[in-house]
Amino acid sequence: MNVLKGLLSSGAGSVGVGIDITPEQILITQLTKRGPRNLTLSNLTWAPTPTGAVIDGRVENPAAVARVIQELMEARRIKPGTAATAIPSREAVTRLIRLPAELQAAELREVVLNQEAELYLPFPRDEAYVDYQSLETSQDNDGIRRQEVLLVAAPRDIVDSYLTTIQQAGLTTRVVDVASFSIIRVLRNKLLQYAPEEAVALLVIQADGTEISILIKGVPQFSRTVPIGTWEFREALCRALDLPPGQATSLLQSLTPPLSGTSGVEVEDQSFSGRGLAALRRILTELAEEIQRSLDFYLSQGDVAPIAQILLAGTGATMNQLDQYLSQRLSLPVERIDPLQILSLTEDEVIPADIRSGVGTALGLSLRTLG
């Protein structure tokens, strides 16, 4: 598994297919390259994930997921071939390590994949896929030149569940990536706009959790996943308003988080009951507190770059005014990203607003297979 190949570059094809498999949905994107800088979104299609098919980051029912992938591809006339997919970021171990700069390629590989990997893996080395990418070389305060290396590992059984799924769908897996790396690939040009001494926090709100990554020049410095996502919001609404899950999901798309007005009084949307807003406020408060703890932990690590911006992505990022709410609570600028707009894609069809923030992983996977 070469999880990092192409983190800062692309693959070798003119058509790229990315398949994002989550407990909530299966989303497929197809990009077509029609010139050095002309990317077209040829296909974007999705369907709900079969109940219980993906649990705790593992595809438990590859056959059911494979059938959905086949149906989506047949409906959109996407030809079987190679594709990229991703495991959840929380299932991967990522560490930024510093090693002597004089290590040659073969020696570096041996040191990273075996000696260093043994130090950081919470599971046996022979039960993991391990990969790495060399980054910058710099000089320490003591005058020793060292190179930064990004180490990535994941349990074999997790990765193999995705490989099996793609194979059963009649496709060849070009690469298995880490979900957050795929989104970083989409954001590459945007992240390069920040100064080297500035950090960016990337929040990816999914159905079953929120991934928090601190990035400097696009390289992860710290990552954490908290178990608060759109499912938790939906369940809170179901309990507070006695609604079936379907109605709660629809309601969540139109909810507006309570913001603080200039008078200090919280402004409530009167189209929803007080019970619903109170439930929403409780979960949002928990989420904001967990994000703040993560940011504080990163900042407590000594001489680190200050956080200049928070970028908001994922299927849960589309909640009305969520960016403004988090900005107020965290005292930092928050921007909801649109991966399609960031890539300046030519779109063959109109993509619904409530889908756009959640397509970053699939688009990043499509980029992996493009030349």
Contacts in CASP RR format, 6 or more apart in sequence:
PFRMAT RR
TARGET T0000
AUTHOR 0000-0000-0000
METHOD contacts of the structure
MODEL  1
MNVLKGLLSSGAGSVGVGIDITPEQILITQLTKRGPRNLTLSNLTWAPTP
TGAVIDGRVENPAAVARVIQELMEARRIKPGTAATAIPSREAVTRLIRLP
AELQAAELREVVLNQEAELYLPFPRDEAYVDYQSLETSQDNDGIRRQEVL
LVAAPRDIVDSYLTTIQQAGLTTRVVDVASFSIIRVLRNKLLQYAPEEAV
ALLVIQADGTEISILIKGVPQFSRTVPIGTWEFREALCRALDLPPGQATS
LLQSLTPPLSGTSGVEVEDQSFSGRGLAALRRILTELAEEIQRSLDFYLS
QGDVAPIAQILLAGTGATMNQLDQYLSQRLSLPVERIDPLQILSLTEDEV
IPADIRSGVGTALGLSLRTLG
1 129 0 8 1.000
1 131 0 8 1.000
1 154 0 8 1.000
1 159 0 8 1.000
1 175 0 8 1.000
1 176 0 8 1.000
2 131 0 8 1.000
2 175 0 8 1.000
3 92 0 8 1.000
3 129 0 8 1.000
3 131 0 8 1.000
3 152 0 8 1.000
3 154 0 8 1.000
3 175 0 8 1.000
3 176 0 8 1.000
3 177 0 8 1.000
3 178 0 8 1.000
3 181 0 8 1.000
4 131 0 8 1.000
4 132 0 8 1.000
4 133 0 8 1.000
4 150 0 8 1.000
4 152 0 8 1.000
4 181 0 8 1.000
5 131 0 8 1.000
5 133 0 8 1.000
5 175 0 8 1.000
6 185 0 8 1.000
6 368 0 8 1.000
7 133 0 8 1.000
7 181 0 8 1.000
7 184 0 8 1.000
7 185 0 8 1.000
8 188 0 8 1.000
10 367 0 8 1.000
10 368 0 8 1.000
10 370 0 8 1.000
10 371 0 8 1.000
11 368 0 8 1.000
11 369 0 8 1.000
11 370 0 8 1.000
11 371 0 8 1.000
12 369 0 8 1.000
12 371 0 8 1.000
13 33 0 8 1.000
13 369 0 8 1.000
13 370 0 8 1.000
13 371 0 8 1.000
14 32 0 8 1.000
14 33 0 8 1.000
14 370 0 8 1.000
14 371 0 8 1.000
15 30 0 8 1.000
15 31 0 8 1.000
15 32 0 8 1.000
15 33 0 8 1.000
15 42 0 8 1.000
15 369 0 8 1.000
15 370 0 8 1.000
16 30 0 8 1.000
16 31 0 8 1.000
16 32 0 8 1.000
16 83 0 8 1.000
16 84 0 8 1.000
16 366 0 8 1.000
16 367 0 8 1.000
16 368 0 8 1.000
16 369 0 8 1.000
16 370 0 8 1.000
17 28 0 8 1.000
17 29 0 8 1.000
17 30 0 8 1.000
17 78 0 8 1.000
17 81 0 8 1.000
17 82 0 8 1.000
17 83 0 8 1.000
17 84 0 8 1.000
17 171 0 8 1.000
17 365 0 8 1.000
17 366 0 8 1.000
17 369 0 8 1.000
18 28 0 8 1.000
18 29 0 8 1.000
18 30 0 8 1.000
18 83 0 8 1.000
18 84 0 8 1.000
18 85 0 8 1.000
18 362 0 8 1.000
18 363 0 8 1.000
18 364 0 8 1.000
18 365 0 8 1.000
18 366 0 8 1.000
18 368 0 8 1.000
18 369 0 8 1.000
19 26 0 8 1.000
19 27 0 8 1.000
19 28 0 8 1.000
19 69 0 8 1.000
19 83 0 8 1.000
19 84 0 8 1.000
19 85 0 8 1.000
19 166 0 8 1.000
19 171 0 8 1.000
19 362 0 8 1.000
19 365 0 8 1.000
20 26 0 8 1.000
20 27 0 8 1.000
20 28 0 8 1.000
20 29 0 8 1.000
20 85 0 8 1.000
20 86 0 8 1.000
20 179 0 8 1.000
20 182 0 8 1.000
20 359 0 8 1.000
20 360 0 8 1.000
20 361 0 8 1.000
20 362 0 8 1.000
20 365 0 8 1.000
21 49 0 8 1.000
21 54 0 8 1.000
21 59 0 8 1.000
21 65 0 8 1.000
21 85 0 8 1.000
21 86 0 8 1.000
21 162 0 8 1.000
21 165 0 8 1.000
22 49 0 8 1.000
22 54 0 8 1.000
22 88 0 8 1.000
22 206 0 8 1.000
22 207 0 8 1.000
22 208 0 8 1.000
23 49 0 8 1.000
23 52 0 8 1.000
23 53 0 8 1.000
23 54 0 8 1.000
23 55 0 8 1.000
23 57 0 8 1.000
23 207 0 8 1.000
23 208 0 8 1.000
24 48 0 8 1.000
24 49 0 8 1.000
24 206 0 8 1.000
24 207 0 8 1.000
24 208 0 8 1.000
24 230 0 8 1.000
24 231 0 8 1.000
24 315 0 8 1.000
25 46 0 8 1.000
25 47 0 8 1.000
25 48 0 8 1.000
25 49 0 8 1.000
25 207 0 8 1.000
25 315 0 8 1.000
26 46 0 8 1.000
26 47 0 8 1.000
26 48 0 8 1.000
26 49 0 8 1.000
26 65 0 8 1.000
26 68 0 8 1.000
26 69 0 8 1.000
26 72 0 8 1.000
27 44 0 8 1.000
27 45 0 8 1.000
27 46 0 8 1.000
27 358 0 8 1.000
27 359 0 8 1.000
27 361 0 8 1.000
27 362 0 8 1.000
28 43 0 8 1.000
28 44 0 8 1.000
28 45 0 8 1.000
28 46 0 8 1.000
28 69 0 8 1.000
28 72 0 8 1.000
28 73 0 8 1.000
28 76 0 8 1.000
28 78 0 8 1.000
28 362 0 8 1.000
29 41 0 8 1.000
29 43 0 8 1.000
29 44 0 8 1.000
29 359 0 8 1.000
29 362 0 8 1.000
29 363 0 8 1.000
29 365 0 8 1.000
29 366 0 8 1.000
30 41 0 8 1.000
30 42 0 8 1.000
30 43 0 8 1.000
30 44 0 8 1.000
30 76 0 8 1.000
30 78 0 8 1.000
30 366 0 8 1.000
31 39 0 8 1.000
31 40 0 8 1.000
31 41 0 8 1.000
31 42 0 8 1.000
31 345 0 8 1.000
31 363 0 8 1.000
31 366 0 8 1.000
31 367 0 8 1.000
31 370 0 8 1.000
32 39 0 8 1.000
32 40 0 8 1.000
32 42 0 8 1.000
33 39 0 8 1.000
33 40 0 8 1.000
33 370 0 8 1.000
33 371 0 8 1.000
34 40 0 8 1.000
38 346 0 8 1.000
39 343 0 8 1.000
39 344 0 8 1.000
39 345 0 8 1.000
39 346 0 8 1.000
39 370 0 8 1.000
40 345 0 8 1.000
40 346 0 8 1.000
40 347 0 8 1.000
40 348 0 8 1.000
41 340 0 8 1.000
41 345 0 8 1.000
41 346 0 8 1.000
41 347 0 8 1.000
41 348 0 8 1.000
41 351 0 8 1.000
42 348 0 8 1.000
43 76 0 8 1.000
43 78 0 8 1.000
44 349 0 8 1.000
44 351 0 8 1.000
44 355 0 8 1.000
44 359 0 8 1.000
44 362 0 8 1.000
45 72 0 8 1.000
45 75 0 8 1.000
45 76 0 8 1.000
46 72 0 8 1.000
46 355 0 8 1.000
47 68 0 8 1.000
47 71 0 8 1.000
47 72 0 8 1.000
49 65 0 8 1.000
49 68 0 8 1.000
50 61 0 8 1.000
50 64 0 8 1.000
50 65 0 8 1.000
50 68 0 8 1.000
52 60 0 8 1.000
52 61 0 8 1.000
53 59 0 8 1.000
53 60 0 8 1.000
53 61 0 8 1.000
53 64 0 8 1.000
53 65 0 8 1.000
54 60 0 8 1.000
54 65 0 8 1.000
57 87 0 8 1.000
57 88 0 8 1.000
57 90 0 8 1.000
57 91 0 8 1.000
57 158 0 8 1.000
58 91 0 8 1.000
58 157 0 8 1.000
58 158 0 8 1.000
58 161 0 8 1.000
59 65 0 8 1.000
59 161 0 8 1.000
59 162 0 8 1.000
59 164 0 8 1.000
59 165 0 8 1.000
60 161 0 8 1.000
62 161 0 8 1.000
62 164 0 8 1.000
62 165 0 8 1.000
62 168 0 8 1.000
63 168 0 8 1.000
65 165 0 8 1.000
65 169 0 8 1.000
66 165 0 8 1.000
66 166 0 8 1.000
66 168 0 8 1.000
66 169 0 8 1.000
66 170 0 8 1.000
67 169 0 8 1.000
69 165 0 8 1.000
69 166 0 8 1.000
69 169 0 8 1.000
69 171 0 8 1.000
70 169 0 8 1.000
70 170 0 8 1.000
72 78 0 8 1.000
73 79 0 8 1.000
73 80 0 8 1.000
73 169 0 8 1.000
80 170 0 8 1.000
80 171 0 8 1.000
81 170 0 8 1.000
81 171 0 8 1.000
81 172 0 8 1.000
82 171 0 8 1.000
82 172 0 8 1.000
82 173 0 8 1.000
82 174 0 8 1.000
82 369 0 8 1.000
83 166 0 8 1.000
83 171 0 8 1.000
83 172 0 8 1.000
83 173 0 8 1.000
83 174 0 8 1.000
83 365 0 8 1.000
83 369 0 8 1.000
84 173 0 8 1.000
84 174 0 8 1.000
84 175 0 8 1.000
84 176 0 8 1.000
84 177 0 8 1.000
84 364 0 8 1.000
84 365 0 8 1.000
84 366 0 8 1.000
84 368 0 8 1.000
84 369 0 8 1.000
85 162 0 8 1.000
85 165 0 8 1.000
85 166 0 8 1.000
85 173 0 8 1.000
85 176 0 8 1.000
85 177 0 8 1.000
85 365 0 8 1.000
86 162 0 8 1.000
86 176 0 8 1.000
86 177 0 8 1.000
86 178 0 8 1.000
86 179 0 8 1.000
86 181 0 8 1.000
86 182 0 8 1.000
86 361 0 8 1.000
86 365 0 8 1.000
87 154 0 8 1.000
87 158 0 8 1.000
87 159 0 8 1.000
87 162 0 8 1.000
87 176 0 8 1.000
87 177 0 8 1.000
87 178 0 8 1.000
87 179 0 8 1.000
88 179 0 8 1.000
88 211 0 8 1.000
88 225 0 8 1.000
89 178 0 8 1.000
89 179 0 8 1.000
89 180 0 8 1.000
89 181 0 8 1.000
89 204 0 8 1.000
89 211 0 8 1.000
89 213 0 8 1.000
89 223 0 8 1.000
89 225 0 8 1.000
90 211 0 8 1.000
90 225 0 8 1.000
91 154 0 8 1.000
91 155 0 8 1.000
91 158 0 8 1.000
92 152 0 8 1.000
92 153 0 8 1.000
92 154 0 8 1.000
92 178 0 8 1.000
93 120 0 8 1.000
93 121 0 8 1.000
93 122 0 8 1.000
93 151 0 8 1.000
93 152 0 8 1.000
93 153 0 8 1.000
93 154 0 8 1.000
94 150 0 8 1.000
94 151 0 8 1.000
94 152 0 8 1.000
94 178 0 8 1.000
94 220 0 8 1.000
94 223 0 8 1.000
95 116 0 8 1.000
95 120 0 8 1.000
95 150 0 8 1.000
95 151 0 8 1.000
96 135 0 8 1.000
96 148 0 8 1.000
96 149 0 8 1.000
96 150 0 8 1.000
96 151 0 8 1.000
96 219 0 8 1.000
96 220 0 8 1.000
96 221 0 8 1.000
97 112 0 8 1.000
97 116 0 8 1.000
97 120 0 8 1.000
97 148 0 8 1.000
97 149 0 8 1.000
97 151 0 8 1.000
98 140 0 8 1.000
98 146 0 8 1.000
98 147 0 8 1.000
98 148 0 8 1.000
98 149 0 8 1.000
99 108 0 8 1.000
99 111 0 8 1.000
99 112 0 8 1.000
99 116 0 8 1.000
99 146 0 8 1.000
99 147 0 8 1.000
99 149 0 8 1.000
100 144 0 8 1.000
100 145 0 8 1.000
100 146 0 8 1.000
100 147 0 8 1.000
101 137 0 8 1.000
101 145 0 8 1.000
101 146 0 8 1.000
101 147 0 8 1.000
102 145 0 8 1.000
103 111 0 8 1.000
103 147 0 8 1.000
108 134 0 8 1.000
108 147 0 8 1.000
108 149 0 8 1.000
109 132 0 8 1.000
112 130 0 8 1.000
112 132 0 8 1.000
112 149 0 8 1.000
112 151 0 8 1.000
113 130 0 8 1.000
113 131 0 8 1.000
113 132 0 8 1.000
114 125 0 8 1.000
116 149 0 8 1.000
116 151 0 8 1.000
117 125 0 8 1.000
117 128 0 8 1.000
117 130 0 8 1.000
117 151 0 8 1.000
117 153 0 8 1.000
118 125 0 8 1.000
120 151 0 8 1.000
120 153 0 8 1.000
121 128 0 8 1.000
121 130 0 8 1.000
121 153 0 8 1.000
123 155 0 8 1.000
127 155 0 8 1.000
127 156 0 8 1.000
127 157 0 8 1.000
128 153 0 8 1.000
128 154 0 8 1.000
128 155 0 8 1.000
128 156 0 8 1.000
129 153 0 8 1.000
129 154 0 8 1.000
129 155 0 8 1.000
129 156 0 8 1.000
129 159 0 8 1.000
129 176 0 8 1.000
130 151 0 8 1.000
130 152 0 8 1.000
130 153 0 8 1.000
131 151 0 8 1.000
131 152 0 8 1.000
131 153 0 8 1.000
132 149 0 8 1.000
132 150 0 8 1.000
132 151 0 8 1.000
132 152 0 8 1.000
133 149 0 8 1.000
133 150 0 8 1.000
133 152 0 8 1.000
134 147 0 8 1.000
134 148 0 8 1.000
134 149 0 8 1.000
135 147 0 8 1.000
135 148 0 8 1.000
135 149 0 8 1.000
135 150 0 8 1.000
135 219 0 8 1.000
136 147 0 8 1.000
136 148 0 8 1.000
137 145 0 8 1.000
137 146 0 8 1.000
137 147 0 8 1.000
137 148 0 8 1.000
138 145 0 8 1.000
138 146 0 8 1.000
138 148 0 8 1.000
139 145 0 8 1.000
139 146 0 8 1.000
140 146 0 8 1.000
148 219 0 8 1.000
150 219 0 8 1.000
150 220 0 8 1.000
152 178 0 8 1.000
154 178 0 8 1.000
159 176 0 8 1.000
162 173 0 8 1.000
162 176 0 8 1.000
163 173 0 8 1.000
163 176 0 8 1.000
166 172 0 8 1.000
166 173 0 8 1.000
167 173 0 8 1.000
174 368 0 8 1.000
174 369 0 8 1.000
175 365 0 8 1.000
175 368 0 8 1.000
175 369 0 8 1.000
177 364 0 8 1.000
177 365 0 8 1.000
177 368 0 8 1.000
179 204 0 8 1.000
179 211 0 8 1.000
179 361 0 8 1.000
180 202 0 8 1.000
180 204 0 8 1.000
180 211 0 8 1.000
180 213 0 8 1.000
180 220 0 8 1.000
180 223 0 8 1.000
182 360 0 8 1.000
182 361 0 8 1.000
182 362 0 8 1.000
182 363 0 8 1.000
182 364 0 8 1.000
182 365 0 8 1.000
182 367 0 8 1.000
182 368 0 8 1.000
183 202 0 8 1.000
183 204 0 8 1.000
183 313 0 8 1.000
183 339 0 8 1.000
183 360 0 8 1.000
183 361 0 8 1.000
183 364 0 8 1.000
184 191 0 8 1.000
184 202 0 8 1.000
184 213 0 8 1.000
184 215 0 8 1.000
184 218 0 8 1.000
184 220 0 8 1.000
185 364 0 8 1.000
185 367 0 8 1.000
185 368 0 8 1.000
186 339 0 8 1.000
186 342 0 8 1.000
186 343 0 8 1.000
186 360 0 8 1.000
186 363 0 8 1.000
186 364 0 8 1.000
186 367 0 8 1.000
187 202 0 8 1.000
187 218 0 8 1.000
187 311 0 8 1.000
187 337 0 8 1.000
187 339 0 8 1.000
187 342 0 8 1.000
188 218 0 8 1.000
189 342 0 8 1.000
190 311 0 8 1.000
190 337 0 8 1.000
190 342 0 8 1.000
191 200 0 8 1.000
191 215 0 8 1.000
191 217 0 8 1.000
191 218 0 8 1.000
192 217 0 8 1.000
192 218 0 8 1.000
194 200 0 8 1.000
194 217 0 8 1.000
194 308 0 8 1.000
194 309 0 8 1.000
195 308 0 8 1.000
196 216 0 8 1.000
196 217 0 8 1.000
196 305 0 8 1.000
197 305 0 8 1.000
197 306 0 8 1.000
198 216 0 8 1.000
198 305 0 8 1.000
198 306 0 8 1.000
198 307 0 8 1.000
198 308 0 8 1.000
198 309 0 8 1.000
199 214 0 8 1.000
199 215 0 8 1.000
199 216 0 8 1.000
199 221 0 8 1.000
199 298 0 8 1.000
199 304 0 8 1.000
199 305 0 8 1.000
199 306 0 8 1.000
199 307 0 8 1.000
199 308 0 8 1.000
200 214 0 8 1.000
200 215 0 8 1.000
200 216 0 8 1.000
200 218 0 8 1.000
200 307 0 8 1.000
200 308 0 8 1.000
200 309 0 8 1.000
200 310 0 8 1.000
200 311 0 8 1.000
201 212 0 8 1.000
201 213 0 8 1.000
201 214 0 8 1.000
201 215 0 8 1.000
201 291 0 8 1.000
201 295 0 8 1.000
201 307 0 8 1.000
201 309 0 8 1.000
201 310 0 8 1.000
201 311 0 8 1.000
201 332 0 8 1.000
202 211 0 8 1.000
202 212 0 8 1.000
202 213 0 8 1.000
202 214 0 8 1.000
202 215 0 8 1.000
202 310 0 8 1.000
202 311 0 8 1.000
202 313 0 8 1.000
203 210 0 8 1.000
203 211 0 8 1.000
203 212 0 8 1.000
203 291 0 8 1.000
203 310 0 8 1.000
203 311 0 8 1.000
203 312 0 8 1.000
203 313 0 8 1.000
203 317 0 8 1.000
203 326 0 8 1.000
204 210 0 8 1.000
204 211 0 8 1.000
204 213 0 8 1.000
204 313 0 8 1.000
204 314 0 8 1.000
204 317 0 8 1.000
205 229 0 8 1.000
205 230 0 8 1.000
205 312 0 8 1.000
205 313 0 8 1.000
205 314 0 8 1.000
205 315 0 8 1.000
205 316 0 8 1.000
205 317 0 8 1.000
206 229 0 8 1.000
206 230 0 8 1.000
206 314 0 8 1.000
206 315 0 8 1.000
206 316 0 8 1.000
207 229 0 8 1.000
207 230 0 8 1.000
207 231 0 8 1.000
207 315 0 8 1.000
208 227 0 8 1.000
208 229 0 8 1.000
208 231 0 8 1.000
209 225 0 8 1.000
209 226 0 8 1.000
209 227 0 8 1.000
209 228 0 8 1.000
209 229 0 8 1.000
209 231 0 8 1.000
209 232 0 8 1.000
210 225 0 8 1.000
210 226 0 8 1.000
210 228 0 8 1.000
210 229 0 8 1.000
210 287 0 8 1.000
210 290 0 8 1.000
210 291 0 8 1.000
211 223 0 8 1.000
211 224 0 8 1.000
211 225 0 8 1.000
212 223 0 8 1.000
212 224 0 8 1.000
212 225 0 8 1.000
212 226 0 8 1.000
212 291 0 8 1.000
212 294 0 8 1.000
213 220 0 8 1.000
213 222 0 8 1.000
213 223 0 8 1.000
214 220 0 8 1.000
214 221 0 8 1.000
214 222 0 8 1.000
214 223 0 8 1.000
214 295 0 8 1.000
214 298 0 8 1.000
214 307 0 8 1.000
215 221 0 8 1.000
216 305 0 8 1.000
221 298 0 8 1.000
221 304 0 8 1.000
222 294 0 8 1.000
222 297 0 8 1.000
222 298 0 8 1.000
222 301 0 8 1.000
224 294 0 8 1.000
224 297 0 8 1.000
226 287 0 8 1.000
226 290 0 8 1.000
226 291 0 8 1.000
226 294 0 8 1.000
228 283 0 8 1.000
228 286 0 8 1.000
228 287 0 8 1.000
228 290 0 8 1.000
229 287 0 8 1.000
229 316 0 8 1.000
230 249 0 8 1.000
230 252 0 8 1.000
230 315 0 8 1.000
230 316 0 8 1.000
232 283 0 8 1.000
233 252 0 8 1.000
233 280 0 8 1.000
233 283 0 8 1.000
233 319 0 8 1.000
234 245 0 8 1.000
234 248 0 8 1.000
234 249 0 8 1.000
234 252 0 8 1.000
235 248 0 8 1.000
236 279 0 8 1.000
236 280 0 8 1.000
236 282 0 8 1.000
236 283 0 8 1.000
237 243 0 8 1.000
237 248 0 8 1.000
237 251 0 8 1.000
237 252 0 8 1.000
237 276 0 8 1.000
237 279 0 8 1.000
237 280 0 8 1.000
238 244 0 8 1.000
238 245 0 8 1.000
238 248 0 8 1.000
239 279 0 8 1.000
240 275 0 8 1.000
240 276 0 8 1.000
240 278 0 8 1.000
240 279 0 8 1.000
241 248 0 8 1.000
241 251 0 8 1.000
241 273 0 8 1.000
241 275 0 8 1.000
241 276 0 8 1.000
241 279 0 8 1.000
243 251 0 8 1.000
251 272 0 8 1.000
252 319 0 8 1.000
253 318 0 8 1.000
253 319 0 8 1.000
253 354 0 8 1.000
254 320 0 8 1.000
255 269 0 8 1.000
255 272 0 8 1.000
255 280 0 8 1.000
255 319 0 8 1.000
255 320 0 8 1.000
256 269 0 8 1.000
256 320 0 8 1.000
256 321 0 8 1.000
257 280 0 8 1.000
257 281 0 8 1.000
257 284 0 8 1.000
257 319 0 8 1.000
257 320 0 8 1.000
257 321 0 8 1.000
257 322 0 8 1.000
257 324 0 8 1.000
257 325 0 8 1.000
258 266 0 8 1.000
258 267 0 8 1.000
258 268 0 8 1.000
258 277 0 8 1.000
258 280 0 8 1.000
258 281 0 8 1.000
258 284 0 8 1.000
258 325 0 8 1.000
259 266 0 8 1.000
259 267 0 8 1.000
259 321 0 8 1.000
259 324 0 8 1.000
259 325 0 8 1.000
259 328 0 8 1.000
260 266 0 8 1.000
260 267 0 8 1.000
260 328 0 8 1.000
261 267 0 8 1.000
268 274 0 8 1.000
268 277 0 8 1.000
269 277 0 8 1.000
284 325 0 8 1.000
285 329 0 8 1.000
288 325 0 8 1.000
288 326 0 8 1.000
288 329 0 8 1.000
288 330 0 8 1.000
291 326 0 8 1.000
291 330 0 8 1.000
292 329 0 8 1.000
292 330 0 8 1.000
295 307 0 8 1.000
295 330 0 8 1.000
298 304 0 8 1.000
298 307 0 8 1.000
299 306 0 8 1.000
299 307 0 8 1.000
307 332 0 8 1.000
308 333 0 8 1.000
309 332 0 8 1.000
309 333 0 8 1.000
309 334 0 8 1.000
309 335 0 8 1.000
310 326 0 8 1.000
310 327 0 8 1.000
310 330 0 8 1.000
310 332 0 8 1.000
310 333 0 8 1.000
310 334 0 8 1.000
310 335 0 8 1.000
311 334 0 8 1.000
311 335 0 8 1.000
311 337 0 8 1.000
312 322 0 8 1.000
312 323 0 8 1.000
312 326 0 8 1.000
312 334 0 8 1.000
312 335 0 8 1.000
312 336 0 8 1.000
312 337 0 8 1.000
312 357 0 8 1.000
313 336 0 8 1.000
313 337 0 8 1.000
313 339 0 8 1.000
313 357 0 8 1.000
313 358 0 8 1.000
313 360 0 8 1.000
314 357 0 8 1.000
314 358 0 8 1.000
314 360 0 8 1.000
315 357 0 8 1.000
315 358 0 8 1.000
316 322 0 8 1.000
316 357 0 8 1.000
316 358 0 8 1.000
317 323 0 8 1.000
317 336 0 8 1.000
317 337 0 8 1.000
317 357 0 8 1.000
317 358 0 8 1.000
318 336 0 8 1.000
318 353 0 8 1.000
318 354 0 8 1.000
318 356 0 8 1.000
318 357 0 8 1.000
318 358 0 8 1.000
322 336 0 8 1.000
323 334 0 8 1.000
323 335 0 8 1.000
323 336 0 8 1.000
324 334 0 8 1.000
326 334 0 8 1.000
327 333 0 8 1.000
327 334 0 8 1.000
336 357 0 8 1.000
337 357 0 8 1.000
338 356 0 8 1.000
338 357 0 8 1.000
339 356 0 8 1.000
339 357 0 8 1.000
339 358 0 8 1.000
339 359 0 8 1.000
339 360 0 8 1.000
339 363 0 8 1.000
339 364 0 8 1.000
340 347 0 8 1.000
340 351 0 8 1.000
340 356 0 8 1.000
340 359 0 8 1.000
340 363 0 8 1.000
341 356 0 8 1.000
343 363 0 8 1.000
351 359 0 8 1.000
END
